[in-house]
Amino acid sequence: MKTLTPSTPVRWALASLSLSMLMPSLDTSIANAGLPTLAQALDAAFQDVQWIVLAYLLAITTLIVSVGRLGDLVGRKRLLLSGIVIFTLASLACGLAPSLVWLVAARAVQGLGAAIMLALTVAFVADTVPKAQTGSAMGLLGTMSAMGTTLGPSLGGLLMSGFGWQTIFLVNVPLGVLNFVLAYRCLPADRPVARRSGFDFPGTLLLALTLGAYALAMTLGHWGLLLVAGVGGGVFLWVEARSTSPLIKLAMFRERGLSASLAMSALVSTVMMSTLVVGPFYLSGTLGLNAALVGLTLSVGPLVAALGGVPAGRLVDRFGAQRMTMFGLATLALGAVVLAIMPAGFGVPGYVVPIAVITASYALFQAANNSLVMTGVSADQRGVIAGLLSLSRNLGLITGASAMGAVFAGNGMRVTFAVAAGLIVLALAIALRTKNLNSSPSLVGAELARDSGVSGNKISN
């Protein structure tokens, strides 16, 4: 089958979207390695400087669906440009921060910009590339996300040691300026939809409070907040069901394709976080590796994700999103089973090989699942659905860090990855039950379009 080659304008548009994915992904991890240095520089306790990371992640998690919906209402390009400006100026404020309180506040604002960029980048794909290249574009964005997360700790350590802690944030300023110019010049212009509904402020506030409570419960272990999140979720559903302009139209979840894709994304992300949580302890404790070798071994997984994203996208374009979703889940389960039964005597290769399989499978699943959801969605709903996709991934990562970490602490490596394999099998069962998975998102788009009074056909910007 002939591979389509993007035109020059499309390449520049993809370059802008790639930067919009790379920058917030980089800042997810760039401060992690430097927390001890930041604690010393700002004369703060370690538990306090952890809020430099937590404030950023909380802002993304609580706001990503709302900003996706806002992009649908006011125009995705307009909001994405605003998000780039917010992220860049907040990065400058982080670099100039005179105190921990200032830095944490600036990181929260930076998280707002990151949420806008992450939600709308995926939503822009349908406006930017031909439908036959959707998988390749999703794979490229997956590569940028993996590269940002991978480069974060090492780049942060290098900048801190050579130029001071401020540079881990100031590095975003020239990148932000470049990204703004590319986005302004190369991304398709907004066009108004036939009718615009109001923005759901009560639903937005309730969802933000609910997600914030859940994220804090999982991160800090304050389980009373989990009850608050449960109650908040119930109230949010009650409000949305009665709203004339809901933030999330609950009717979309009646379509099995979208619900299945979101559930699978959360399950797979939970498993992927378990590899990040368990890996360092297994390599240092069980295999006895020193810190340098642990770091080198852990870099294999992100490197595979970074290199495998674009080829995974091409496989999706060639063989179809539904088929590659199933294949990715099957090989993910295989990798988790191998890790669960692999004797420690196999050493580093016994860990690296199945991790490489898991990570490559994750790249394939992400490209396929994102393509499956976003292809055919009506133009006025792409932002909120892209936000839901990102939210499902973030909630999976948060849950995996807490729950799978607790499983490992109490039961060890084998049980942890046996549980991980079970979660992937559950995701595979969900996919198998959704026989019309590849057509459901289109049905969602059509139904939502009917509800909002616009055509379900793609609106070309």
N, C-alpha and C positions, 0 to 999 in steps of 0.2 A: 504494500500500500504506500502510496506516495505521501511523504511528510510535507505538510504545508509550511512555507517559510513566511514569517511575519514581515509585513511591509515596514519601511523605515519609520513612518509615523507611529505604527503599532509598537515597534521596538522602543521608541522613546517613551511612549505611554507606559509600557511595561517596566521601563527603567524607573519611572516615577513611582509606580505601584510597588516595585521591589524595594525602593528606598523607604517607602511608607510602611512596609512590613519589617524591614531590617532595623530601622531606628528604634521603634518601641520594643522589639525583641531584644536588641542589644542592651537596652536599659533595664530589662527584666533581671539580668544577671550581672551587669557590669559592676555594681556596688557590692555584691556578695563577698568577693574575695578581699575587699578593702575595709570590711566592717571593723576589724581591730585597729587599723590605721585611723579610721574616722572617729572611733571611740577615743583614741589618744589625742587626736587633733582638736576635737570639740569638747574634751574633758567630760565625757559622758560614760555612763555604765553601758556594758554590752547589750543588756536587755532593752535599753533605751534606743541605742543606735539601730536596733533591728527594725524600728519603725521607719527608717529610711527606705527599707525594702518593702515593708508591709503597707505603708501609705500608698505607694505606687500600685501595688497589686490590688489593694482594696478599691482604689479609684477605678481601675480598669474593670474589675469584676462587677462592681455595682452600677456602672454607667454604660456598659458597652451595648446593651440592648436599647436603652433610651436614645443614645446618640445615633444608633443605626436607624431608628424610627424617625428621628429628627431629620436625618439626611434625606429620607423619603419625602418629607414634607417641604423642606426649604431648598432642596437641591443638594445632591451629593458632592458636586465639585466645589460649590461654595463652602459647604461645611468642612470638606477635607482640607481646603486651603486654610480655613480658620483653625482646624486641628493642628496643622503643621506649624502655624504661627504660635499657637498656644504652647505646643511642645517645645519649640525652639526658644521662646522667651522664658519659659519655665526652666529649661536647661541652663540658660544664662543666669537666672536667679539662683539656681542650685549652686552653680560655680562661684557665685559672689556671696553665698550665705555666710553671715557672721556668727550664726549660732545653730544649734541642733533644731530648735523650734522652727526657725526660718527654713532650714533645709527640708524638714519633714513636710512643712506646708507647701513648699515649692515642688516637692516630689508628688504630692497629691494633685496639684494643678498639672504637673507633667503627665500624671496618669490619666487625667481628663483628655489631654491631647492625644495620648497613646490610644485610648479607647476609641476616639474618633477615627484615627488612622487605621487601626486594626479592623474595625467594623466595616468601614467604607472601602477599604482596599479590596476585600473579597467581593463586595457588592459591585464594584466597578468593572469586574472582569467581563461580565456579559455586555457591557457597553463598549468595551475596548477591543476584544478579539472575536474572530468568527467562532461560531458554535463548535465547529470541528476542532478548534484549538483550545477549548476550555480546559481540558485535562492538562495540557502542557503548561498553560498559564497558572493553574492551581498548583502544579508541581513546582514551578519556579517560585511561587510565593512560599511554598513549604520549604524550599531550599533556603530562601532568605530568612525565614523564621529560625530554621536550624542553625544557620550561620551566625545569626545574631546571638542566640543563646550560647552557642559554642565559643564564639570569640569574646563574649562578655568578660568572664573571669580573667582570661589571659591578657586581654587588652587593658582591662582595668588595672591589673597588677603592674603591667609595663608602664602605663601612664602615671600611676601613683609613684612608682619608684623613681622615675626619671623627671617628672615635671610637677608633682604634687597632686593631692586628691582632687583639687578643683577641676583638673583637666578631664576627669572621667565624665563630667557633665558638659564642660565647655566644648568637647569634641563634637557635640551635637549641633552646635551653632552653624559652622560652615556646611555641614550636611543638611541642616534644615533650610538654609538659604538656597542651596542647590536644588533641593527637593521642591521647594515652593516654585522656583522658576520653571522646573520641568513640568510640574502639575498644572501650573497656570497656562503654559504654552501648549502642552501636548495632550492633556486629558480632554475628552469630549465635553462640550458645554452643556449646562443644564437646560432642559426644556420643561415647561410647566405641564403637569398632568391635567386631566379634564376637570377634576374637582379636588380640593384639598380640605381634609378634615382638620379639626383642632388638635392641639397637642395635649396628651393625657397627663397633666401635672400630678393629680392624686395617684394615679397608677405608677407613674415614674418614681414618686417619693416612696410609696409602699414597696415597690420592687427593690429600690436601692437599700432601704432599711432591712428588708428581708435577706437580701444577698450579703449585705455587710455583716449581719448577725451570724449567718451561716459560715462565712469565711473566717470571722473571728473565732467562732466556736471550734472550727476545725484546726485553725492555726495555733490558738492559745490554749485550747483544751478547756474553755469555759462552757461547760455543757448546758448551763442554764440558757445560754444564748441560742442553743439548738432548739429549745422549746419556743423561744421568741421567734426564731426563723420559721418554725412550723406554723405558728399562729399567724405570723405575718403573711406567709404564703397562702393560707386559707382566706384571709381578708382580701389579699390582692386578687385572687380568683373571683371572689364575690363582687368586688368593685368592677373588675373588668367585664364580668358578665352583664353588668347593668349600665356600663358606659356607652354613650353614643359614639365616642371616638376613642376606642380603647388603644392602649399602648401595644398590646398583643391581642390579636383577634383569636379567641379561644377556638373558633371553628376550624382553624388550620390544624389543630392537633387531632381532629377526627380523621384526618387523612393519614393512613398508616405509614406512608413513605417518609414524611417529614418527621413524625414522632419517632420512627425507627432509627432514622439517621442521627437525630439528636441523642437518643439513648445509647446508640453504638459509640458515638463520639465520646460521651462521658465515660463509658466503660473502658474504652481503649486508652483514654488519657489517664484514667486511674492506674491502669497497668503500666503505662510508660513512666509515670512518676515513681512507681515502685522500683523500677530499675535504677533510677537516680538516687533514691533513698537507700536502698539495700546495697547497691554496688560498692560504695566506699568501705562499708563495714565488712563485707564479705572479703574483699580483696586485701584489706589490711589485717583483719582479725583471723580469718580462716586460712588465707593463702600466705599471710605474712609479708606482703609487699611493703616497701617503704613509700613515703609520701610521693616521691617523684614518679615511681612506677605506677602507683595508684592513679595519679593524674594522667599519665600517658595511656594507661589501659582504659580509663573512663572516656578518653577523647575518641575512642574508636566508634562508639555509638553515634554521637553527634556528627562525626565525619561521614559516616555512612549515610545519615539522613541528609546532610548537605549535598553529597555527591549523587544521592539517589533520587532527589526530588524531581528533577527535570525528566530523567528516563522513566520514572514512575508515571508522570503526567502523559508522556508519549504512549505508554502502554494503555492508559485509560482511553486516550483518543482512538487507539487502534482496535482494542478489544471490547470496549464498552465499560461504562462506569459500574454497572451492576455486577458484571462478571468479575471485575478487578476488586470490588469491595469484598466479595465472597472469598476470592483467592487471598487477598491481604489478611483477612481475618483468620483463614485456615492456617496460613504460614505463621501468623502471630501466635496462635494457639500451639503450633508445633514447637516454636522456639521457647515458649514458656514451659512446656512439658519437658523439653530437653534440659532446661536449667533446673527444673525440680528434681530430676532423676540423675543428673550428671554427678558422678563421684568427684570429690575434691581432688583426688589424685590426678585428674586430668590437667590441673593447674590453670594457668592463664588461658591457654587455648580452649579449654573446656568452658570458660566463661565468655571469651571474646566471640567465638563462632556463633553460639545461639543469640548473643546480644546483637551481633551484626544482622542475623536473620530477623530478629524482632524489629530492629530499627528500620531496616529496608522495607519490611512489611508494613510498618507504621506509615512510612512515606507514601507507599502505594495506597493504603487505606485512606489517608487524608486527602490525597489528590482525587481519588474515586468518589469518596463520600461527599466532599465539597462540590464536585462537579454534579453529582446526582441531585443534590439539594438545589443548587443555584440555577441549573439549566431549566429554563421554562418558567421560572418565577416571574410574575408580572413586575414591570419596572417600578411601580409604586410601593412594592413590598420587599425589594432586594435588601435594603439597608437593615430592616428589622430582622429578617431571616438570617442575614450574614451575622448580625449581632447575636442571635440565638445560637448559631454554630460556634462562635467564639466563646460564648458564655458556657456552653456545654463542655467545651474543652477545658476552660479555666476551672469549672467546678470539679471536673474529673481530676485535674492536677492537685487541687486543694484537698480533695477527699483522699486521693492516693497518698499524699505526703503524711496525712494523719493516720488514716485507717491501715494502710499497708505497712507503715512504719511500726504501728502497734503490733500488727501480726508478726512482723519480723522480730521485734523485741521479745515477744513471748514464745515464738515457735521456731524461729530460725529460717534459713534460706529455702529449704525444701518445701515447707508448708506455705511460705509466702508465694512462691511461684506456682505451687499447686492451686492456690486460691486465684492467682492471676490467670492461670490457664482456664479455670472455671468461669471467670468473668468474660474471657474471650469466647468461650464456648456459648455462654449466654448471649453475647452479641451476635454470634453466628446463627444461633437459633432464632433471634429476632429477624435477622436478614432473611433466613429461609422461610419464615412465616409471611414475610411481606413479598408475595409473589410478584406484585406489580410495582416493585420499588422504583423502577426507573421512570414510571409515568406519574407517580403520586405528586411530586413537586409541581408538575405542570397543572395538575388538578387543583392543588392548593392555590396556585397563582390565578387560575381561572375563577375559583370560588371567591377569593379575596377581591379580585377585580370586580366581580359582580356586586359584592357587598359595598365597594367604594365607588361604584358607578363609572369605572373606567374599563377600557378594553384589557383583556388578558394577554393580548399580543405584546411582544417586546416593543418598547418605546426606544427608538434609536436616538441617542444623543449625538 
